[in-house]
Amino acid sequence: MREIFLDMIDYKEIITIEPGKRGGKPTIRGMRITVGDILGWLASGMTISDILSDFDELTDTDIYAALSYAADRENKTYQMAV
């Protein structure tokens, strides 16, 4: 079996937080699309291709940045709870 290891996307240039936009939630490149929006779409069964076809302003890198941000945040939250 072949194993592939991928580095998480460096989301720091993609995920932005602005106090006056979407209640200060993390958004994609200053747009009104939040990390939570993307996670919700994926959780509802949309594929990355579905999202990209519905929102042509997004890229696959944006989607992976949202996932990386969420994973990083979850890991930090989990560590703090231990």
C-alpha positions, 0 to 999 in steps of 0.5 A, a space after each residue: 500500500 502506498 502512503 501519501 503525506 500532504 502538508 496542510 495548506 498555510 491558511 494565514 494568507 487566505 483566512 481573514 477575520 474582520 470585526 465588522 464582517 460576518 460578526 468577526 467570523 473567519 472568512 475566505 479572502 475577505 469575502 462574505 463566505 465563512 469557514 463555517 459556510 464551507 464546513 456546512 456545505 461539505 457536511 451536507 454532502 456537497 463535494 468540492 466540485 459542487 461548491 466550486 461550481 456554485 461559487 466561482 469566486 472560490 478556489 480549491 485552495 480556499 476550500 482546503 484552507 478552510 479545512 486546515 483552519 478548522 483542523 488547526 483550531 480543533 487540535 488547539 481546542 482539544 489540547 486546551 481541554 485536556 
